[in-house]
């Protein structure tokens, strides 16, 4: 095996052309991810024609560079302007933007860069060591399981809403409602089009995202004429230095959050069609739930930056696992990569690693190397972004809006998408003023179409709804959804000293052990038995302590 690894390493590390192409790909990805409206998928698609004349390993290495750079580039605009450059950076803005505006842009950016780096390296280790084993999980998932997973993801709305739970739920339902506009994904029936043909295509996610986050934020920033003449980060611009060492130290002191978020990213990436737009929000939600005091989230908490950035880069490793081991695209980017390989008569699948070992290990090495390139190039380019924020807000607003409009129009080359961006911009501005959180609405728009598609597929295969409860993974996610949805009430009960809150964790562990015991194989049923023992032990500790909360 080592001779194969050496051959793959030599094909990349000792070839100046390949290294140069990777570096160009990383820089292009950083720029694509940083510009609101230009998605990672768009960057990889634009790269595809240039790979036709390259060798397979050069073409894939270049695309991986764009992929990794794009995932990390989205944090720049998210932190400096409050506008996520990509859907994978939505959750990063929740704490990254407040920290930057509180006079710590260097620390915020440093946390984002190094969290992305460490999350990517952790997922690369999983990519090399556990590709066949983790990819096998994807084969167990049917539409019932995907629908339950999305249902669990939608319960995050409750956590993202904070104290405005009712408003958050309303915003989430609005997002689901907007996701139903257009033609039915299975039967092609028109819905909520009001006899207007442009609405038949529905609301594309990118114009909605840019409208809600970007345009509404721009309107909010320039509504005061005096504020519009000031720089975006006036106080923080004197030094314009990224605090690398402080950021690394803070990340290492929060290694549990880093590891958990990276694992969430890998697992989400392994699931086809899940992607980093889901994993970054999932990781943020779990970090918030695990925090001793979640009141600091949304105000510039470092954990709120580490979690989504580690998760979104780790998702790339998971996506590559399913691409290489199963030939199933984990997201749009890996779908383009599969197309690039097929041009060279290489078809990823279960035999890909054994049939093309040099190329397979070349992908592993390129993924590792791309993260080091990302840190090196982003450390230089971030200064340019910090410098750009010295411009008055009204100038930045005009430039950002122009880029957003170009990105939205280039998505489908239709004017309707630009009107969607404009309309949702005013909707987002209004919701902000009324105190509604925007994150639940975005979550509803993103996940609504995926949930509907998988529900339709499940019911088309069988009208037996008990399959949602009899399939282990589906039941696992439904149980997880129930406890996730009730988590805000658990937090409130804990703060008030309610006794029943002490049994929340043991009951959740015991409930989740059921579907784990139902799963195939030997390891997972054994894990289910361990979970039962752990639940009994935790219950015993609560009773023994006299129903008193155990504090660290």
Secondary structure as the mmCIF struct_conf table of DSSP 4:
data_model
#
loop_
_struct_conf.conf_type_id
_struct_conf.id
_struct_conf.beg_label_comp_id
_struct_conf.beg_label_asym_id
_struct_conf.beg_label_seq_id
_struct_conf.end_label_comp_id
_struct_conf.end_label_asym_id
_struct_conf.end_label_seq_id
HELX_RH_AL_P HELX_RH_AL_P1 UNK A 2 UNK A 13
TURN_TY1_P TURN_TY1_P1 UNK A 14 UNK A 14
HELX_RH_AL_P HELX_RH_AL_P2 UNK A 16 UNK A 34
BEND BEND1 UNK A 35 UNK A 35
TURN_TY1_P TURN_TY1_P2 UNK A 36 UNK A 37
HELX_RH_AL_P HELX_RH_AL_P3 UNK A 40 UNK A 48
HELX_RH_3T_P HELX_RH_3T_P1 UNK A 49 UNK A 51
TURN_TY1_P TURN_TY1_P3 UNK A 52 UNK A 53
BEND BEND2 UNK A 54 UNK A 54
HELX_RH_AL_P HELX_RH_AL_P4 UNK A 56 UNK A 81
BEND BEND3 UNK A 82 UNK A 82
BEND BEND4 UNK A 85 UNK A 86
HELX_RH_3T_P HELX_RH_3T_P2 UNK A 87 UNK A 89
TURN_TY1_P TURN_TY1_P4 UNK A 90 UNK A 91
HELX_RH_AL_P HELX_RH_AL_P5 UNK A 92 UNK A 101
TURN_TY1_P TURN_TY1_P5 UNK A 102 UNK A 103
HELX_RH_AL_P HELX_RH_AL_P6 UNK A 105 UNK A 139
TURN_TY1_P TURN_TY1_P6 UNK A 140 UNK A 140
HELX_RH_AL_P HELX_RH_AL_P7 UNK A 143 UNK A 154
TURN_TY1_P TURN_TY1_P7 UNK A 155 UNK A 155
HELX_RH_AL_P HELX_RH_AL_P8 UNK A 156 UNK A 160
TURN_TY1_P TURN_TY1_P8 UNK A 161 UNK A 163
HELX_RH_AL_P HELX_RH_AL_P9 UNK A 165 UNK A 179
TURN_TY1_P TURN_TY1_P9 UNK A 180 UNK A 180
STRN STRN1 UNK A 182 UNK A 183
TURN_TY1_P TURN_TY1_P10 UNK A 185 UNK A 187
STRN STRN2 UNK A 190 UNK A 191
BEND BEND5 UNK A 192 UNK A 192
TURN_TY1_P TURN_TY1_P11 UNK A 194 UNK A 195
HELX_RH_3T_P HELX_RH_3T_P3 UNK A 197 UNK A 201
HELX_RH_AL_P HELX_RH_AL_P10 UNK A 205 UNK A 209
HELX_RH_PI_P HELX_RH_PI_P1 UNK A 210 UNK A 215
HELX_RH_AL_P HELX_RH_AL_P11 UNK A 216 UNK A 222
BEND BEND6 UNK A 223 UNK A 224
HELX_RH_AL_P HELX_RH_AL_P12 UNK A 225 UNK A 228
TURN_TY1_P TURN_TY1_P12 UNK A 229 UNK A 229
BEND BEND7 UNK A 230 UNK A 230
STRN STRN3 UNK A 231 UNK A 231
TURN_TY1_P TURN_TY1_P13 UNK A 232 UNK A 234
HELX_RH_3T_P HELX_RH_3T_P4 UNK A 235 UNK A 237
TURN_TY1_P TURN_TY1_P14 UNK A 238 UNK A 239
HELX_RH_AL_P HELX_RH_AL_P13 UNK A 244 UNK A 253
TURN_TY1_P TURN_TY1_P15 UNK A 254 UNK A 254
HELX_RH_AL_P HELX_RH_AL_P14 UNK A 255 UNK A 270
BEND BEND8 UNK A 271 UNK A 271
TURN_TY1_P TURN_TY1_P16 UNK A 272 UNK A 274
HELX_RH_AL_P HELX_RH_AL_P15 UNK A 276 UNK A 290
BEND BEND9 UNK A 291 UNK A 292
HELX_RH_3T_P HELX_RH_3T_P5 UNK A 294 UNK A 296
TURN_TY1_P TURN_TY1_P17 UNK A 297 UNK A 298
BEND BEND10 UNK A 299 UNK A 299
TURN_TY1_P TURN_TY1_P18 UNK A 302 UNK A 302
HELX_RH_AL_P HELX_RH_AL_P16 UNK A 303 UNK A 326
BEND BEND11 UNK A 330 UNK A 331
HELX_RH_AL_P HELX_RH_AL_P17 UNK A 332 UNK A 343
TURN_TY1_P TURN_TY1_P19 UNK A 344 UNK A 345
BEND BEND12 UNK A 349 UNK A 349
TURN_TY1_P TURN_TY1_P20 UNK A 350 UNK A 351
HELX_RH_AL_P HELX_RH_AL_P18 UNK A 352 UNK A 355
BEND BEND13 UNK A 356 UNK A 356
HELX_RH_AL_P HELX_RH_AL_P19 UNK A 357 UNK A 388
TURN_TY1_P TURN_TY1_P21 UNK A 389 UNK A 390
BEND BEND14 UNK A 391 UNK A 391
STRN STRN4 UNK A 392 UNK A 392
HELX_RH_AL_P HELX_RH_AL_P20 UNK A 393 UNK A 412
BEND BEND15 UNK A 413 UNK A 413
HELX_RH_AL_P HELX_RH_AL_P21 UNK A 415 UNK A 433
TURN_TY1_P TURN_TY1_P22 UNK A 434 UNK A 435
BEND BEND16 UNK A 438 UNK A 438
HELX_RH_AL_P HELX_RH_AL_P22 UNK A 439 UNK A 461
TURN_TY1_P TURN_TY1_P23 UNK A 465 UNK A 466
HELX_RH_AL_P HELX_RH_AL_P23 UNK A 467 UNK A 470
BEND BEND17 UNK A 471 UNK A 471
HELX_RH_AL_P HELX_RH_AL_P24 UNK A 472 UNK A 485
TURN_TY1_P TURN_TY1_P24 UNK A 486 UNK A 486
HELX_RH_AL_P HELX_RH_AL_P25 UNK A 487 UNK A 495
TURN_TY1_P TURN_TY1_P25 UNK A 496 UNK A 497
HELX_RH_3T_P HELX_RH_3T_P6 UNK A 499 UNK A 503
HELX_RH_AL_P HELX_RH_AL_P26 UNK A 504 UNK A 518
BEND BEND18 UNK A 519 UNK A 522
HELX_RH_AL_P HELX_RH_AL_P27 UNK A 523 UNK A 544
TURN_TY1_P TURN_TY1_P26 UNK A 545 UNK A 546
BEND BEND19 UNK A 547 UNK A 547
#
